Amino acid sequence: MFPGIGLEKTFVADGVATDCAEIEAEFSGNGMFGLELRRRADGKPRIVVSVQGGYVNVGSARAFVGTADRYRMRVFLDKRCIEVFVNDGATAVYKWFDAGPKDLGVAAFGQTTAVPSGGTGGPPPRLESLKIWPMRGARFSLEHFHA
């Protein structure tokens, strides 16, 4: 478990290296914020989960989640696929992606959004909590199926 932190810069979850995990993250503030998963050694993520403007984005998939003071994400990451549930299932998104076997990093990020008057439109993004539970990957075998 990681404590709450402002997201003025990307928060890298040190000591976490996983390709299969259950992740619970809670964010507050305005702008864009989310998780970078299956990060490469150079910091480039293979899949990004973000909330911005009332939408949750999982890679190239997008779904309406609405506006709230806080967003709670529950993420199930399994090697090459991801399921994301936001605010206790108000929105759910499934997406597959490609990642290398050594792309195992996890990070949280945030960006404030400028408004026409020159301000930022509210408090900056903040990671309120982050919990990560490593899991074993799903296994599938055809040995029990006979034609």
C-alpha positions in Angstrom: 0.0 0.0 0.0 1.2 3.4 -0.9 0.1 6.6 0.9 -1.6 9.6 -0.7 0.6 11.9 -2.8 0.3 15.0 -5.0 0.9 14.2 -8.7 2.9 17.2 -9.7 5.3 14.6 -11.1 4.8 10.9 -12.0 4.8 8.6 -9.0 6.6 5.3 -9.8 5.7 2.5 -7.4 9.2 1.4 -6.4 9.6 -2.2 -5.7 6.6 -3.2 -7.8 7.3 -5.4 -10.8 4.2 -7.2 -12.1 2.4 -8.4 -15.2 -0.6 -9.7 -13.3 -2.2 -7.8 -10.4 -5.3 -6.5 -8.8 -4.9 -2.7 -8.3 -7.0 -0.3 -6.4 -6.4 3.4 -6.8 -8.3 6.4 -5.7 -7.8 9.8 -7.2 -9.1 13.3 -6.5 -8.7 16.7 -8.1 -9.2 18.1 -11.6 -7.4 17.5 -14.9 -6.3 14.2 -16.2 -4.9 11.4 -13.9 -4.5 7.7 -13.9 -2.1 4.7 -14.1 0.7 3.7 -16.4 0.9 -0.1 -16.4 3.4 -2.6 -17.8 6.0 0.2 -18.0 9.2 -0.5 -19.8 12.6 0.1 -18.2 12.8 3.4 -20.1 9.5 4.5 -18.4 7.2 4.1 -21.5 3.9 2.4 -20.5 2.3 -0.3 -22.5 -1.2 0.5 -21.3 -2.5 3.7 -19.8 -5.7 4.0 -17.7 -6.8 7.6 -17.3 -9.8 9.8 -16.3 -10.4 13.1 -17.9 -13.5 15.2 -18.5 -15.9 12.6 -17.3 -14.5 9.8 -19.3 -12.3 6.8 -18.5 -9.8 5.8 -21.1 -8.2 2.4 -21.2 -5.7 2.4 -24.1 -7.8 3.4 -27.1 -11.1 2.3 -25.4 -13.2 5.1 -23.9 -16.4 5.1 -21.7 -18.4 7.8 -19.9 -18.0 7.7 -16.1 -19.4 11.2 -15.2 -18.0 13.8 -12.9 -17.2 13.1 -9.2 -15.0 14.5 -6.4 -13.1 11.2 -6.3 -12.6 8.4 -8.7 -11.9 4.9 -7.4 -10.4 2.5 -9.9 -10.3 -1.3 -9.5 -8.0 -2.8 -12.1 -7.4 -6.4 -13.0 -4.3 -6.8 -15.0 -3.5 -10.2 -16.6 -0.4 -10.3 -18.9 -2.0 -9.0 -22.1 -5.5 -7.9 -21.0 -7.0 -5.5 -18.5 -10.4 -4.9 -16.9 -11.1 -1.5 -15.3 -14.0 -0.7 -13.0 -14.5 2.9 -11.9 -16.6 4.1 -8.9 -17.8 0.7 -7.8 -18.7 -0.5 -11.3 -20.4 2.7 -12.6 -18.3 2.1 -15.7 -16.4 -1.0 -16.8 -13.9 -1.3 -19.7 -12.0 -4.4 -21.0 -9.0 -4.0 -23.3 -6.2 -6.2 -24.7 -2.7 -4.9 -25.3 0.8 -5.9 -26.2 3.7 -5.8 -23.7 7.1 -7.5 -23.4 7.9 -10.0 -20.7 10.1 -7.4 -18.9 7.6 -4.6 -19.0 6.5 -4.8 -15.4 6.5 -1.2 -13.9 3.5 0.6 -12.4 3.2 4.4 -12.0 0.5 7.0 -11.3 0.4 10.4 -13.1 -1.6 13.6 -13.1 -1.8 16.7 -15.2 -3.7 19.9 -14.4 -6.0 21.4 -17.1 -5.7 25.1 -17.9 -8.9 27.1 -18.2 -9.5 30.1 -20.5 -9.2 32.5 -17.5 -5.6 31.4 -17.0 -6.2 29.3 -13.9 -6.3 25.5 -13.5 -10.0 25.0 -12.7 -9.7 23.5 -9.3 -7.4 21.5 -7.1 -4.6 19.6 -8.9 -4.8 15.8 -9.3 -3.9 13.7 -6.3 -3.4 10.0 -5.7 -5.3 9.4 -2.5 -4.4 5.7 -2.2 -2.8 2.9 -4.2 -3.0 -0.8 -3.3 -1.4 -3.5 -5.5 -1.9 -7.2 -5.0 0.2 -9.4 -7.3 -1.6 -12.4 -8.8 -0.8 -15.4 -10.9 -1.7 -15.2 -14.6 -4.7 -17.0 -15.9 -3.9 -20.4 -17.4 -5.7 -22.0 -20.3 -5.2 -25.5 -21.6 -6.9 -27.5 -24.3 -5.9 -30.8 -22.8 -9.3 -31.4 -21.3 -11.2 -30.7 -24.5 -11.5 -33.6 -27.0 -13.2 -33.6 -30.3 
